[in-house]
Amino acid sequence: MRGGRLDIGIIGMGHVGPVLGSALRAVGHKLVGVSASSEESRERADALLPGIPVLPVEEIVRSCELVLLTVPDDQLAGLVSGLGELGAWKASQLVVHTSGAHGIEVLAPATRAGAIPLAIHPAMTFTGTSVDIPRLIGTPFAVTAPAIALPIAQALVVEMGGEPFEVSEEDRGVYHAALNHGANFLAAVVAQAKQVLTTVGVEHPGTFLRPLCEAALDRALRAGERGISGPIPRGDAGTIRTHLRVLEAKALEEDLEGEGQWGQRLREVSKTYASMTLHTVDLLEFEGRISAPVAQEIRQALRAMDEK
């Protein structure tokens, strides 16, 4: 290590690896090599890490002081154990993964060889392009590491522009479930809303939804359940009945017009709408925002529509 600068190798050129590699390179660390298994991943490496060679995984591990593992969650354990069986891990080597679902236990084969395990997860959605690099500034990173190595993990996060937050080994799964629940399901619901708007002639549904969705997200982040608006907190069971009725009618219309799978898609939206309404009713009743009679009226409306 040269004055705090590290020889770094990155295994995995998906959306995360090249972005973090670019950030680390920008603060003076030396990128020795990366692994890239597809043409798309090689293109990302060329775009964000020009001049960095694509090397075999084992060569990267044997030649680097820090190995950054940015592979899918379910591939991580097999990769680490396989490299352990090859005797590739080295004493005092920093082994860092970016999986939100795992802590440092998954790095045990490297730890047994004397490597230092670090789990660093950026709480951000990545595109794998240069637009992600400035977005790292201020991004929270969940950090899990042995106590003696925690300052190293925190320093790496700060160098990339992020803000480190310690998450215990036993809490990593719950932490990641919360992020997935909040971000990915949000994206799925918005995608469904865009599909429905398309069926009524809205040409740019994303542009149409943006002001409403951004305001709703901001309110939810600042006020939690107090930020939920619309027919549920107002107790408008009739509006909810109407929504479910018109979605079913639109699905039948799409079926009759022979518009491919649009009818089925709209029925899936209706199911999502009903399920989310039920969960929102439970939440708002628990928090005291709606009364038990109002909650019961909405539940009855949902059951009545389900029985039709």
Order of alpha helices (4+ residues) and beta strands (2+ residues): beta-alpha-beta-alpha-alpha-beta-alpha-beta-alpha-beta-alpha-beta-alpha-beta-alpha-alpha-alpha-alpha-alpha-alpha
